[in-house]
Amino acid sequence: MGRKPRIEYPGGIYHVIQRGNNREFLFDNNACKEMLLDLLTSYREKLGFDLFGYVIMGNHYHLIIRQTEASLQTIMHRVLSLFGRRYNILNSRSGHVFEYRYKAIPVMDDKYLMSLLRYVHRNPVAANMCAQVSDYAWSSDRLYRQNERDNELVDINYILDTIAKNRPAALKVYRDYMDDNVKEDIAAFEEVDYIGEKDLLLIDNYVKAERPPLNDLLRAATREDSLYQLIKAGSRKRRLTPYKKDFIKAAYKCGYTMEEIGKCMSISEVAVFYLMHGES
C-alpha cells in the first residue's frame, strides 16, 4: 500500500517526529543535538518557518513547526539532508541516518497546541530520563520558563498568547500545566492522522462562515435565563460548570478566541483555558 500523501497548506502547524535508523541513538552525543538545533536555526532564517517547541531525545526528536514561506517538505529535506551528511562525517560512517521519512501530523485546532507542547516537553519525564520537565536541557521548556520572547529559534509567544495576553498569567498556567504529572495519551499525539477535530478546519476553504453571536450560543447552552444571567455576571458556582463547558466548546468551534469567550462570561482567558482543559 502506498504512503498517504501529506496535507500541507499555508500556515499549517505540524507535530513532526523523526527516529534514528533502526532506532539508533543518534543524539547520545550532545554535539549532534547542537548540530540539529544549529541547522534548524539557520534554516528558520533562510526558509521562514516558525518553531513553537522541540525536544531532542536519544534516538528521536519532536518538533512543533508552522510552515509560512517554504513547504514543510522543503524545510525538512534541507535540514535532514545536511544533518545526515554532517552526522556521517562526524561519525566516520555512511548510509541512512534516519528511519524512513519523518512523520508530520497536522494540528487542526490551536486549542490543542498547549497539550501538544506539554506532551513534547514531557517526553524525557515519560522516558524516566529526569524527574521534572525543567530538569532536561534539550527541549524548549527553558525558553518558555525564562520568557525568552525574542529567541532566534523558538517562538514562545504564539502558544502563550492563546492562553492569555497577560504574560505572567500565561506563564503561571504554562508552569502548572508542564509540572502536572498526569500522563498524556501517546495515541492522541502520535498515532493519529490529525491532532484535533477535523471538522474545525477546512483546509481547502479559507472562507469563514457567518457565526452566531456569543450571547446566542450561551443562551443555547444554558436554556434557562437564570443560568444565563449568572454566567454573564461571572458567577463561580460549581453547578454552572457543565453549562460553561458546553458554551466554550460551541463558541470555540465557531472560531471565537479565548479572550472573546472570557469577556462574554466576565472571566479571564486563563479561566477559559482551565475550563477547556477539564479544570473548574
Contacts in CASP RR format, 6 or more apart in sequence:
PFRMAT RR
TARGET T0000
AUTHOR 0000-0000-0000
METHOD contacts of the structure
MODEL  1
MGRKPRIEYPGGIYHVIQRGNNREFLFDNNACKEMLLDLLTSYREKLGFD
LFGYVIMGNHYHLIIRQTEASLQTIMHRVLSLFGRRYNILNSRSGHVFEY
RYKAIPVMDDKYLMSLLRYVHRNPVAANMCAQVSDYAWSSDRLYRQNERD
NELVDINYILDTIAKNRPAALKVYRDYMDDNVKEDIAAFEEVDYIGEKDL
LLIDNYVKAERPPLNDLLRAATREDSLYQLIKAGSRKRRLTPYKKDFIKA
AYKCGYTMEEIGKCMSISEVAVFYLMHGES
3 101 0 8 1.000
4 193 0 8 1.000
6 72 0 8 1.000
6 73 0 8 1.000
6 104 0 8 1.000
7 106 0 8 1.000
7 203 0 8 1.000
8 67 0 8 1.000
8 71 0 8 1.000
8 72 0 8 1.000
8 73 0 8 1.000
9 203 0 8 1.000
10 67 0 8 1.000
10 68 0 8 1.000
11 66 0 8 1.000
11 67 0 8 1.000
11 68 0 8 1.000
12 66 0 8 1.000
12 67 0 8 1.000
12 72 0 8 1.000
12 106 0 8 1.000
12 107 0 8 1.000
13 52 0 8 1.000
13 64 0 8 1.000
13 65 0 8 1.000
13 66 0 8 1.000
13 106 0 8 1.000
13 107 0 8 1.000
13 110 0 8 1.000
13 113 0 8 1.000
14 63 0 8 1.000
14 64 0 8 1.000
14 65 0 8 1.000
14 66 0 8 1.000
14 67 0 8 1.000
14 72 0 8 1.000
14 104 0 8 1.000
14 105 0 8 1.000
14 106 0 8 1.000
14 107 0 8 1.000
15 62 0 8 1.000
15 63 0 8 1.000
15 64 0 8 1.000
15 104 0 8 1.000
15 105 0 8 1.000
15 107 0 8 1.000
15 116 0 8 1.000
15 120 0 8 1.000
15 189 0 8 1.000
15 190 0 8 1.000
15 195 0 8 1.000
16 62 0 8 1.000
16 63 0 8 1.000
16 64 0 8 1.000
16 65 0 8 1.000
16 72 0 8 1.000
16 76 0 8 1.000
16 102 0 8 1.000
16 103 0 8 1.000
16 104 0 8 1.000
16 105 0 8 1.000
17 60 0 8 1.000
17 61 0 8 1.000
17 62 0 8 1.000
17 102 0 8 1.000
17 103 0 8 1.000
17 105 0 8 1.000
17 190 0 8 1.000
18 60 0 8 1.000
18 61 0 8 1.000
18 80 0 8 1.000
18 98 0 8 1.000
18 99 0 8 1.000
18 102 0 8 1.000
18 103 0 8 1.000
19 59 0 8 1.000
19 60 0 8 1.000
19 98 0 8 1.000
19 99 0 8 1.000
20 26 0 8 1.000
20 59 0 8 1.000
20 60 0 8 1.000
20 97 0 8 1.000
20 98 0 8 1.000
20 99 0 8 1.000
21 95 0 8 1.000
21 96 0 8 1.000
21 97 0 8 1.000
21 98 0 8 1.000
21 99 0 8 1.000
22 99 0 8 1.000
23 59 0 8 1.000
23 99 0 8 1.000
24 59 0 8 1.000
25 58 0 8 1.000
25 59 0 8 1.000
26 32 0 8 1.000
26 58 0 8 1.000
26 59 0 8 1.000
26 87 0 8 1.000
26 97 0 8 1.000
26 98 0 8 1.000
27 33 0 8 1.000
27 36 0 8 1.000
27 56 0 8 1.000
27 57 0 8 1.000
27 58 0 8 1.000
27 59 0 8 1.000
27 61 0 8 1.000
27 138 0 8 1.000
28 58 0 8 1.000
30 138 0 8 1.000
31 90 0 8 1.000
32 87 0 8 1.000
32 90 0 8 1.000
33 56 0 8 1.000
33 138 0 8 1.000
35 83 0 8 1.000
35 86 0 8 1.000
35 87 0 8 1.000
35 90 0 8 1.000
36 56 0 8 1.000
36 61 0 8 1.000
36 79 0 8 1.000
36 83 0 8 1.000
37 54 0 8 1.000
37 56 0 8 1.000
37 153 0 8 1.000
39 79 0 8 1.000
39 82 0 8 1.000
39 83 0 8 1.000
40 51 0 8 1.000
40 54 0 8 1.000
40 63 0 8 1.000
40 79 0 8 1.000
40 153 0 8 1.000
41 152 0 8 1.000
41 153 0 8 1.000
43 49 0 8 1.000
43 75 0 8 1.000
43 78 0 8 1.000
43 79 0 8 1.000
44 50 0 8 1.000
44 51 0 8 1.000
44 152 0 8 1.000
44 153 0 8 1.000
45 152 0 8 1.000
46 78 0 8 1.000
47 69 0 8 1.000
47 70 0 8 1.000
47 74 0 8 1.000
47 75 0 8 1.000
47 78 0 8 1.000
48 68 0 8 1.000
48 69 0 8 1.000
48 70 0 8 1.000
49 65 0 8 1.000
49 66 0 8 1.000
49 67 0 8 1.000
49 68 0 8 1.000
49 69 0 8 1.000
49 70 0 8 1.000
49 72 0 8 1.000
49 75 0 8 1.000
50 65 0 8 1.000
50 66 0 8 1.000
50 68 0 8 1.000
50 155 0 8 1.000
50 158 0 8 1.000
51 63 0 8 1.000
51 64 0 8 1.000
51 65 0 8 1.000
51 66 0 8 1.000
51 140 0 8 1.000
51 153 0 8 1.000
51 154 0 8 1.000
51 155 0 8 1.000
52 64 0 8 1.000
52 65 0 8 1.000
52 66 0 8 1.000
52 113 0 8 1.000
52 117 0 8 1.000
52 140 0 8 1.000
52 154 0 8 1.000
52 155 0 8 1.000
52 156 0 8 1.000
52 158 0 8 1.000
52 159 0 8 1.000
53 63 0 8 1.000
53 64 0 8 1.000
53 117 0 8 1.000
53 120 0 8 1.000
53 121 0 8 1.000
53 139 0 8 1.000
53 140 0 8 1.000
53 154 0 8 1.000
54 61 0 8 1.000
54 62 0 8 1.000
54 63 0 8 1.000
54 64 0 8 1.000
54 120 0 8 1.000
54 139 0 8 1.000
54 140 0 8 1.000
54 154 0 8 1.000
55 61 0 8 1.000
55 62 0 8 1.000
55 120 0 8 1.000
55 121 0 8 1.000
55 123 0 8 1.000
55 124 0 8 1.000
55 136 0 8 1.000
55 138 0 8 1.000
55 139 0 8 1.000
55 140 0 8 1.000
56 138 0 8 1.000
56 139 0 8 1.000
57 123 0 8 1.000
57 124 0 8 1.000
57 127 0 8 1.000
57 129 0 8 1.000
57 138 0 8 1.000
62 120 0 8 1.000
62 123 0 8 1.000
64 107 0 8 1.000
64 113 0 8 1.000
64 116 0 8 1.000
64 117 0 8 1.000
64 120 0 8 1.000
65 72 0 8 1.000
65 75 0 8 1.000
66 158 0 8 1.000
67 75 0 8 1.000
72 104 0 8 1.000
76 102 0 8 1.000
76 104 0 8 1.000
80 97 0 8 1.000
80 98 0 8 1.000
80 102 0 8 1.000
83 97 0 8 1.000
84 97 0 8 1.000
84 98 0 8 1.000
87 97 0 8 1.000
88 94 0 8 1.000
88 95 0 8 1.000
88 97 0 8 1.000
103 190 0 8 1.000
105 189 0 8 1.000
105 190 0 8 1.000
105 192 0 8 1.000
105 193 0 8 1.000
105 194 0 8 1.000
105 195 0 8 1.000
106 194 0 8 1.000
106 195 0 8 1.000
107 113 0 8 1.000
107 116 0 8 1.000
107 194 0 8 1.000
107 195 0 8 1.000
107 196 0 8 1.000
108 194 0 8 1.000
108 195 0 8 1.000
108 196 0 8 1.000
108 197 0 8 1.000
108 198 0 8 1.000
108 200 0 8 1.000
108 201 0 8 1.000
109 195 0 8 1.000
109 196 0 8 1.000
109 197 0 8 1.000
109 200 0 8 1.000
109 201 0 8 1.000
109 252 0 8 1.000
110 162 0 8 1.000
111 162 0 8 1.000
111 252 0 8 1.000
111 276 0 8 1.000
112 195 0 8 1.000
112 196 0 8 1.000
113 158 0 8 1.000
113 159 0 8 1.000
113 162 0 8 1.000
114 159 0 8 1.000
114 162 0 8 1.000
114 163 0 8 1.000
114 174 0 8 1.000
114 177 0 8 1.000
114 273 0 8 1.000
114 277 0 8 1.000
115 184 0 8 1.000
115 189 0 8 1.000
115 277 0 8 1.000
116 189 0 8 1.000
116 195 0 8 1.000
117 159 0 8 1.000
118 177 0 8 1.000
118 178 0 8 1.000
118 180 0 8 1.000
118 184 0 8 1.000
119 184 0 8 1.000
119 186 0 8 1.000
119 188 0 8 1.000
119 189 0 8 1.000
120 139 0 8 1.000
121 133 0 8 1.000
121 139 0 8 1.000
121 140 0 8 1.000
121 141 0 8 1.000
121 178 0 8 1.000
122 133 0 8 1.000
122 178 0 8 1.000
122 184 0 8 1.000
123 139 0 8 1.000
124 130 0 8 1.000
124 133 0 8 1.000
124 135 0 8 1.000
124 136 0 8 1.000
124 138 0 8 1.000
124 139 0 8 1.000
125 131 0 8 1.000
125 132 0 8 1.000
125 133 0 8 1.000
125 136 0 8 1.000
125 181 0 8 1.000
126 183 0 8 1.000
126 184 0 8 1.000
129 136 0 8 1.000
130 136 0 8 1.000
132 179 0 8 1.000
133 139 0 8 1.000
133 141 0 8 1.000
133 178 0 8 1.000
133 179 0 8 1.000
134 141 0 8 1.000
134 142 0 8 1.000
134 145 0 8 1.000
134 178 0 8 1.000
134 179 0 8 1.000
140 153 0 8 1.000
140 154 0 8 1.000
140 156 0 8 1.000
141 178 0 8 1.000
143 151 0 8 1.000
143 154 0 8 1.000
143 156 0 8 1.000
144 156 0 8 1.000
144 160 0 8 1.000
144 171 0 8 1.000
144 174 0 8 1.000
144 178 0 8 1.000
145 171 0 8 1.000
145 174 0 8 1.000
145 175 0 8 1.000
147 156 0 8 1.000
147 167 0 8 1.000
147 171 0 8 1.000
148 154 0 8 1.000
148 156 0 8 1.000
149 156 0 8 1.000
149 157 0 8 1.000
160 167 0 8 1.000
160 170 0 8 1.000
160 171 0 8 1.000
160 174 0 8 1.000
161 170 0 8 1.000
162 258 0 8 1.000
163 169 0 8 1.000
163 170 0 8 1.000
163 173 0 8 1.000
163 174 0 8 1.000
163 258 0 8 1.000
163 269 0 8 1.000
163 270 0 8 1.000
163 273 0 8 1.000
164 170 0 8 1.000
164 173 0 8 1.000
164 258 0 8 1.000
164 268 0 8 1.000
164 269 0 8 1.000
164 270 0 8 1.000
164 273 0 8 1.000
165 259 0 8 1.000
165 269 0 8 1.000
166 268 0 8 1.000
166 269 0 8 1.000
166 270 0 8 1.000
169 268 0 8 1.000
169 269 0 8 1.000
169 270 0 8 1.000
170 270 0 8 1.000
172 270 0 8 1.000
173 270 0 8 1.000
173 273 0 8 1.000
173 274 0 8 1.000
177 277 0 8 1.000
188 195 0 8 1.000
189 195 0 8 1.000
197 253 0 8 1.000
200 253 0 8 1.000
208 255 0 8 1.000
211 254 0 8 1.000
211 255 0 8 1.000
211 256 0 8 1.000
212 254 0 8 1.000
214 251 0 8 1.000
214 256 0 8 1.000
214 260 0 8 1.000
214 261 0 8 1.000
214 264 0 8 1.000
215 264 0 8 1.000
217 247 0 8 1.000
217 250 0 8 1.000
217 251 0 8 1.000
217 254 0 8 1.000
218 228 0 8 1.000
218 231 0 8 1.000
218 232 0 8 1.000
218 247 0 8 1.000
218 264 0 8 1.000
218 265 0 8 1.000
219 228 0 8 1.000
220 250 0 8 1.000
221 243 0 8 1.000
221 244 0 8 1.000
221 246 0 8 1.000
221 247 0 8 1.000
221 250 0 8 1.000
222 228 0 8 1.000
222 231 0 8 1.000
222 243 0 8 1.000
222 247 0 8 1.000
227 240 0 8 1.000
227 243 0 8 1.000
230 237 0 8 1.000
230 240 0 8 1.000
231 240 0 8 1.000
231 243 0 8 1.000
231 244 0 8 1.000
231 247 0 8 1.000
231 265 0 8 1.000
232 264 0 8 1.000
232 265 0 8 1.000
232 266 0 8 1.000
233 266 0 8 1.000
234 265 0 8 1.000
234 266 0 8 1.000
234 267 0 8 1.000
238 280 0 8 1.000
241 275 0 8 1.000
241 280 0 8 1.000
244 265 0 8 1.000
244 275 0 8 1.000
244 280 0 8 1.000
245 275 0 8 1.000
245 276 0 8 1.000
245 278 0 8 1.000
247 261 0 8 1.000
247 265 0 8 1.000
248 261 0 8 1.000
248 272 0 8 1.000
248 275 0 8 1.000
248 276 0 8 1.000
249 276 0 8 1.000
251 260 0 8 1.000
251 261 0 8 1.000
251 264 0 8 1.000
252 261 0 8 1.000
252 276 0 8 1.000
258 269 0 8 1.000
258 272 0 8 1.000
258 273 0 8 1.000
258 276 0 8 1.000
259 269 0 8 1.000
261 272 0 8 1.000
262 268 0 8 1.000
262 269 0 8 1.000
262 271 0 8 1.000
262 272 0 8 1.000
265 272 0 8 1.000
274 280 0 8 1.000
END
